[in-house]
Amino acid sequence: MIRGFICLFVIFFLFSCANIEFVLKDSLPSNRLKEATLVTYNENNSESFSKELLLFFGNNEKGEFILDTSIDEKKENRLVKKNQVAEKIDYKLTVEYKVFYKKRDCQIYNNKLVSKFSFVPKSFGYNFGTDRSFENLYNGAIKNNIVNFINSLPPNNNCL
């Protein structure tokens, strides 16, 4: 009886798992500028933004493209208590992307992309959890902005 139950269980398990597909889905779009781009940015750029640019594009001086970026960060206190402590802060990151084609000395792309997020600080002073949460939100907004830039690139290298 126990052998029959175990055999039935194994057969049921195998048939129920027959349609499972083990697929690694890469959520990043194909990036034709990767390792073919010289990346330049302002001195005002945050370290997080510069790091993400280098992760997405590399920095190849002999590449065929030049990517010039500048980021503008706006911070607005939305909810403020009587003692002037912010309870909710809205961030707006505006990144201007310019892509140049080296061989033809022309501009391929010029656009500003905006990313927004809100942050709610949990306490006064230094709080490790709050700081990590802000860092994750900030880096996520930067990554989304760069992915939106990659998706908005024209499919060909024709100059504007």
Protein Blocks (a to p, Z undefined) as FASTA:
>chain_A
ZZmmmmmmmmmmmmmmmmpccddddfbdcdfkgopaccdddfklcfklmmmmmmmnopaf
kbmbdcddddddddddfbdcfkopafbdcdddddddddddfklopafbdcdddddddddd
fbecjdfklmmmmmmmmmmmmmmmmmmmmmmpcfbfcdZZ
